[in-house]
Amino acid sequence: MRSRITALFVLIVVLAAAPAPAVADGGATAAAKKAKKRGWAKLRGQGGFSIRAPRGYRLTASGGGYEVAGRAGRMTLLAVSTAGATRTVAEALLGPGLPPTPNADHFGLKLGLKDGDKGEIYFSRAPTGVAVVLLDPPRRKGKPKAKGKSAAKRPLATSSAQIGNLQRRLFARIAGSARNLGSVALPASTTQEQEPPLALKPFTTVDGSAKAMVPDAPGWVAGGSKGIVEGYNPEQGSYAFGVALPISEPWTCFLPPCAGILLPSMPVQDALRQAWPLVFNQAGGNVGNVQIFSEVPNSGGLLGPGFLSSGMFQLSFQANGRSGLAYAIAGTTIIEPGLWLFYYSYIAAYNGVPGTIGDALLRTWQSWDPSVNQAERQAQTIVSQQETTRIIQSTGEYQRRVYEKTNYNWDAYIRGNDPVLDPVVPNAVGEGGQTLVQGSDGKFFNFAGSQFKKPGE
């Protein structure tokens, strides 16, 4: 088991050899010197664990690890049995968003502890896991500045204690004497997480007649005018909202060929099967075999009395040799003898695309705002209704994937202090790629406590 921690102890020894930090902890340093003179004793723990420390230091079990504490501060030792990366262990303990480190296997971080002190934590990769060492300085208290009655109302002033180089050397020597340190596994809990949604971006037609939040991802294009918003990605799907297409009856064509689509007027479901593919094919598509799976409950006549038939439907289709699934609100009505209207809004996703695609298309539809015709928008509020959303998201192409996420919570291993990272200045990197920490005085230090100075300073 010692092999799990040896590499880390070597790291601490190297760090301890660095120059003293700019703000030294005089009391703790003196305590470290006195501890060295008093002689050392072997401390024993459970499972055959033992460690040598200056007389007067105590050893206690702490959440699967051991804590050695004395006048110079505290050191917590923990061996983690894991095949995962060192950073995984660090993030399990401290949370995500850790600063980058020059060495992914061996690194140290300064911590701001609850009591205002500055601790240090080191992580080191070993053959069978990751070794963790936390160094915590003793608390220092200053003297009250005021006298008299006002002094009794004020708490003692507390100054922030930090780890000094002599303390590092002392604790490195203590850690180096550890034997038979048992390892612990990553304590994990599992939660259900939903994959993040595809980003949307605001879009307004050139003529200002409509707007929507449209997919903000490679391959997606958007356009439209006169209240219509439409877009597509040739590999994933397409959408169009507010399309009102006049269609002529065949008998109106006296001198063929006649422009546009020629079809007799028909109910909305027949129009989706017959007229809808012709619309796409005239625009250069290759759409066919449109089949209606079902009509959304209570959607009949949703476009109002101005349409002879209307509703919301789930459809399958073939396009460019690929199959897909679509949802459409559509209706048909007579404009005048020989001319009828086919109205539709739809979203379509190819089979097998990630659920984030259909989810984004549904959100795009729900955001559509045709300012030139609010009656159309009002007629399609069914798209935002909970039951409609549930129906659409019942298929894989329209539902973001839910997966199990493993969560780690190690606060208990570090004596319940719930340590947090000391603020790190973005992009503050010193010589040799060292990540730097900015102190309260504005000066930069590396993790060993050595002040970083720019050339010429």
C-alpha positions in Angstrom: 0.0 0.0 0.0 2.9 2.3 0.6 3.5 2.4 -3.2 0.2 4.4 -3.5 1.5 7.3 -1.5 5.3 7.3 -2.1 5.1 9.3 -5.3 3.0 12.0 -3.5 5.4 12.2 -0.6 8.3 12.7 -3.0 6.3 15.5 -4.6 5.8 17.2 -1.2 9.5 16.9 -0.5 10.2 18.7 -3.8 7.7 21.4 -3.1 9.1 21.8 0.4 12.5 22.6 -1.0 11.0 25.8 -2.6 11.8 29.3 -1.2 9.6 30.4 1.7 6.3 32.1 0.8 6.0 35.9 1.0 3.7 35.7 4.0 5.3 33.4 6.5 3.5 31.8 9.4 6.1 32.6 12.1 4.3 30.8 15.0 3.7 27.6 13.0 7.4 27.7 11.8 8.6 27.9 15.4 6.4 25.1 16.3 7.8 22.9 13.5 11.3 23.6 14.8 10.5 22.8 18.4 8.7 19.6 17.3 11.9 18.4 15.6 13.9 18.8 18.8 11.5 17.0 21.1 12.1 13.6 19.4 9.7 11.3 17.4 7.3 8.6 18.4 5.5 5.9 16.4 1.7 6.4 16.2 -0.4 3.3 15.4 -3.8 3.1 13.7 -6.2 0.5 12.6 -5.3 -2.3 10.2 -1.6 -2.2 11.0 -1.2 1.4 9.9 1.6 3.3 11.6 3.4 6.6 11.1 6.2 8.4 13.0 5.7 12.0 14.2 7.1 14.4 16.7 6.1 13.7 20.3 2.8 15.4 21.2 1.3 14.8 17.8 -1.9 12.7 17.7 -3.3 10.3 15.1 -7.0 10.0 14.4 -9.0 8.1 11.7 -10.8 10.5 9.3 -13.3 9.1 6.8 -11.2 6.3 5.5 -7.9 8.2 5.9 -5.8 9.4 8.8 -5.2 12.8 10.3 -1.9 13.7 12.0 -2.2 16.9 14.1 0.1 18.9 16.3 1.4 22.3 17.0 2.6 22.9 13.4 -0.8 22.1 11.9 -2.7 19.1 10.5 -2.0 16.6 7.7 -4.7 14.2 6.3 -3.5 11.2 4.4 -5.8 9.3 2.0 -5.1 6.6 -0.5 -7.8 6.2 -3.2 -8.2 2.9 -5.0 -9.2 3.9 -8.5 -8.1 3.3 -12.2 -9.5 6.8 -13.0 -7.4 9.9 -13.7 -5.9 11.9 -10.9 -8.0 14.9 -11.8 -11.2 12.8 -11.4 -10.2 12.3 -7.8 -9.5 16.0 -7.3 -12.8 17.0 -8.9 -14.6 14.4 -6.8 -13.2 16.1 -3.7 -13.2 19.8 -4.6 -15.8 20.0 -7.3 -15.5 20.8 -11.1 -13.8 23.9 -12.6 -10.3 23.3 -11.2 -7.5 25.3 -12.7 -5.2 23.7 -15.3 -2.0 22.1 -14.0 1.3 21.5 -15.8 1.4 17.9 -14.7 -1.9 15.9 -14.9 -0.7 13.1 -12.6 1.0 15.1 -9.8 -0.2 18.5 -8.7 -1.1 20.7 -5.7 -3.7 23.3 -5.1 -4.1 26.0 -2.4 -7.4 26.0 -0.5 -9.3 28.7 1.2 -10.7 26.9 4.3 -13.8 27.9 6.3 -11.9 29.6 9.1 -10.1 31.8 6.6 -6.8 29.8 6.7 -5.0 28.8 3.6 -4.5 25.1 3.3 -2.8 23.0 0.6 -3.9 19.8 -1.0 -1.8 17.5 -3.2 -2.8 14.7 -5.5 -0.4 12.1 -7.0 -0.9 9.2 -9.3 0.4 5.8 -8.0 0.3 2.3 -9.6 -2.9 1.3 -7.9 -4.7 4.6 -7.3 -4.3 8.2 -6.3 -2.7 9.5 -3.1 -4.2 12.6 -1.4 -2.5 14.8 1.2 -4.2 17.8 2.8 -2.0 20.3 4.8 -3.9 22.6 7.2 -2.1 25.2 9.3 -3.0 25.9 12.9 -5.2 28.9 13.5 -3.6 32.0 14.8 -5.3 34.7 16.9 -4.1 38.2 17.3 -4.7 40.6 20.1 -7.7 43.0 20.3 -6.8 46.4 19.1 -9.2 48.4 21.3 -9.3 48.7 25.1 -12.1 49.5 27.5 -15.8 48.7 27.2 -15.7 48.7 23.4 -13.1 45.9 23.4 -15.4 43.6 25.3 -18.0 43.8 22.5 -15.4 42.9 19.8 -14.2 39.4 19.0 -10.5 38.7 18.9 -9.0 39.5 15.5 -8.1 36.4 13.5 -5.3 36.5 11.0 -5.1 34.0 8.1 -2.5 31.2 8.7 -0.7 29.6 5.8 1.6 26.7 5.2 5.3 27.5 5.4 8.3 25.6 3.9 9.4 24.2 7.2 6.0 22.8 7.8 6.0 21.2 4.4 9.4 19.6 5.2 8.1 18.4 8.5 4.9 16.9 7.1 6.8 15.4 4.2 9.1 13.6 6.7 6.1 12.4 8.7 4.3 11.2 5.5 7.4 9.4 4.4 7.3 7.2 7.5 3.7 5.9 6.9 3.2 2.2 6.6 0.2 0.0 5.6 -2.2 2.9 4.7 -5.4 1.2 3.6 -7.1 2.5 0.5 -10.7 3.6 0.0 -12.9 3.5 -3.1 -14.7 6.5 -4.6 -17.9 6.9 -2.7 -20.5 7.4 -5.4 -24.2 8.1 -5.8 -26.1 7.9 -9.1 -28.6 10.4 -10.4 -30.6 10.7 -13.6 -29.3 13.4 -15.8 -30.6 14.7 -19.1 -28.2 15.6 -21.8 -27.9 19.4 -22.4 -30.1 20.9 -25.1 -28.9 22.1 -28.5 -28.3 25.8 -28.4 -30.8 28.1 -30.1 -30.2 31.7 -31.4 -32.7 34.5 -32.2 -33.7 34.9 -35.8 -35.8 37.5 -37.5 -36.8 37.4 -41.2 -35.4 40.1 -43.4 -38.8 41.8 -43.8 -39.4 41.7 -40.0 -42.6 39.7 -40.4 -41.6 36.8 -38.1 -39.0 35.7 -35.6 -38.0 32.5 -33.7 -35.2 30.9 -31.8 -33.6 28.6 -34.3 -30.9 25.9 -34.0 -27.4 27.4 -33.4 -25.3 24.4 -34.7 -23.1 23.6 -37.7 -25.1 22.8 -40.8 -28.3 24.5 -39.9 -29.6 27.5 -42.0 -32.7 29.6 -41.5 -34.7 31.9 -43.7 -38.3 33.1 -44.4 -40.6 36.0 -45.1 -44.2 37.1 -44.9 -44.6 35.5 -41.5 -42.9 32.2 -42.5 -39.8 30.9 -40.7 -38.1 27.9 -42.2 -34.8 26.1 -42.0 -33.0 22.8 -42.5 -29.9 20.7 -42.1 -29.5 18.2 -44.9 -28.2 15.6 -42.5 -30.6 16.0 -39.6 -34.0 17.5 -40.5 -36.0 20.6 -41.3 -38.8 22.9 -40.2 -41.3 25.5 -41.7 -43.9 27.5 -39.9 -46.9 29.4 -41.4 -46.8 28.2 -45.0 -50.0 29.0 -46.8 -50.0 27.5 -50.3 -52.7 28.1 -52.9 -53.3 25.0 -55.1 -55.2 25.1 -58.4 -57.7 22.4 -59.4 -56.6 20.5 -62.5 -59.6 21.7 -64.6 -58.2 25.3 -64.4 -55.3 24.3 -66.6 -56.4 24.9 -70.2 -53.0 25.0 -71.9 -50.5 22.6 -70.3 -47.9 22.7 -68.9 -49.3 24.9 -66.1 -47.2 26.4 -63.3 -47.5 25.2 -59.7 -49.2 22.2 -58.3 -52.5 20.9 -59.8 -54.6 18.8 -57.5 -58.3 18.6 -56.7 -59.3 20.0 -53.3 -59.1 17.4 -50.5 -59.3 16.9 -46.7 -56.2 17.8 -44.7 -55.0 14.2 -44.2 -55.0 13.5 -48.0 -53.3 16.8 -48.6 -50.4 15.8 -46.3 -50.0 12.5 -48.2 -50.3 13.9 -51.7 -49.7 17.7 -51.8 -47.0 17.9 -49.2 -44.5 15.8 -51.1 -45.1 17.7 -54.3 -44.3 21.0 -52.5 -40.9 19.7 -51.5 -40.1 18.0 -54.8 -40.9 21.2 -56.7 -38.2 22.9 -54.5 -35.7 20.2 -55.5 -36.3 17.7 -52.8 -36.9 14.0 -53.1 -39.8 13.3 -50.7 -42.3 10.5 -50.8 -44.2 7.8 -49.0 -45.7 10.1 -46.5 -47.8 8.2 -43.9 -49.9 9.5 -41.1 -49.4 7.6 -37.9 -51.9 9.4 -35.7 -53.7 12.6 -35.0 -53.0 14.4 -31.8 -56.0 14.1 -29.5 -58.4 17.0 -29.5 -56.6 18.7 -32.3 -59.4 18.4 -34.9 -60.4 21.8 -36.2 -57.7 23.6 -34.3 -57.1 26.1 -37.1 -60.7 27.4 -36.7 -63.9 27.6 -38.7 -62.1 29.2 -41.7 -60.7 25.7 -42.6 -62.8 22.8 -43.8 -60.5 20.4 -42.0 -57.5 20.8 -39.8 -55.5 19.1 -37.1 -52.1 18.1 -35.8 -50.5 14.9 -37.0 -47.6 12.5 -36.5 -46.2 11.4 -39.9 -43.4 9.3 -41.4 -41.7 10.1 -44.6 -38.9 9.2 -47.0 -36.5 11.9 -48.2 -33.3 11.5 -50.2 -33.3 7.8 -49.4 -33.7 8.3 -45.7 -36.7 7.8 -43.4 -37.8 10.3 -40.9 -40.5 11.4 -38.4 -42.5 14.6 -38.6 -45.1 16.5 -36.7 -47.4 18.9 -38.6 -50.3 21.3 -38.0 -52.2 21.5 -41.3 -55.5 22.5 -42.8 -57.3 22.9 -46.1 -60.1 25.2 -47.3 -61.6 26.6 -50.5 -60.4 30.0 -51.6 -62.6 30.3 -54.7 -63.9 27.9 -57.4 -60.9 26.2 -58.8 -58.5 27.3 -56.1 -58.0 25.9 -52.6 -55.6 26.5 -49.8 -53.1 24.1 -48.1 -51.7 25.5 -44.9 -49.1 23.8 -42.8 -46.4 24.2 -40.1 -44.1 21.2 -39.3 -40.9 19.9 -37.8 -39.1 16.9 -39.2 -36.1 14.8 -38.0 -34.4 11.9 -39.7 -34.6 8.6 -37.9 -31.6 7.9 -35.7 -30.5 11.5 -35.2 -29.8 12.5 -31.5 -32.8 13.5 -29.5 -31.3 16.9 -29.0 -32.2 17.6 -32.7 -36.0 17.0 -32.4 -36.0 18.7 -29.0 -34.4 21.8 -30.6 -36.9 21.8 -33.4 -39.8 21.6 -31.0 -38.5 24.5 -29.0 -38.0 26.5 -32.3 -41.6 25.8 -33.2 -42.8 26.9 -29.7 -40.9 30.2 -30.1 -42.2 31.1 -33.6 -43.8 34.5 -33.6 -45.4 35.7 -36.9 -46.0 39.3 -36.1 -48.0 39.8 -39.3 -50.6 37.2 -38.4 -51.0 36.6 -34.7 -54.2 34.6 -35.4 -52.0 31.9 -36.9 -49.8 31.9 -33.8 -52.8 31.8 -31.5 -54.3 28.8 -33.4 -51.1 26.8 -32.8 -50.7 27.3 -29.1 -51.3 23.5 -28.9 -47.6 23.1 -29.7 -46.7 24.5 -26.3 -49.3 22.5 -24.4 -47.9 19.9 -22.0 -49.8 17.0 -23.4 -48.6 17.8 -27.0 -45.1 18.2 -25.8 -45.3 14.8 -24.1 -46.6 13.2 -27.3 -43.8 14.7 -29.5 -41.1 13.8 -27.0 -42.3 10.2 -26.8 -40.0 9.3 -29.8 -36.2 9.1 -29.6 -35.5 11.7 -32.2 -37.4 14.3 -30.2 -36.3 13.5 -26.7 -33.0 14.4 -25.1 -31.3 11.3 -23.7 -31.5 10.6 -20.0 -28.4 8.9 -18.6 -27.1 7.9 -15.2 -24.5 10.2 -13.8 -22.1 9.2 -11.1 -21.6 11.8 -8.4 -18.9 11.9 -5.8 -19.0 13.8 -2.5 -15.9 13.6 -0.4 -16.4 16.5 2.0 -16.5 14.0 4.9 -13.0 12.8 4.1 -11.5 16.2 4.8 -12.9 16.5 8.3 -16.1 18.1 7.0 -14.4 21.4 6.3 -15.9 21.6 2.8 -12.8 23.2 1.3 -13.1 25.5 -1.7 -10.6 26.7 -4.2 -8.8 29.9 -3.6 -9.7 32.3 -6.4 -7.4 31.9 -9.4 -6.7 34.6 -11.8 -7.7 33.5 -15.3 -4.7 32.9 -17.6 -2.2 33.7 -14.8 0.5 31.3 -15.8 4.2 31.8 -14.8 7.5 30.4 -16.1 7.4 26.7 -16.9 3.6 26.7 -17.3 3.0 27.0 -13.6 -0.5 27.9 -12.6 -0.4 30.9 -10.2 -2.5 32.0 -7.3 -3.1 35.7 -6.5 -2.8 36.6 -2.9 -4.8 39.3 -1.0 -2.0 41.8 -1.7 -2.2 41.2 -5.4 1.1 39.3 -5.7 1.3 36.0 -7.6 2.5 32.8 -6.1 2.9 29.3 -7.4 1.5 26.3 -5.4 4.7 26.0 -3.5 4.3 29.5 -2.1 7.1 31.1 -4.2 6.4 34.6 -5.4 6.3 35.0 -9.2 7.8 38.1 -10.6 7.7 39.4 -14.2 11.0 40.2 -15.9 12.3 43.5 -14.8 10.3 43.5 -11.5 
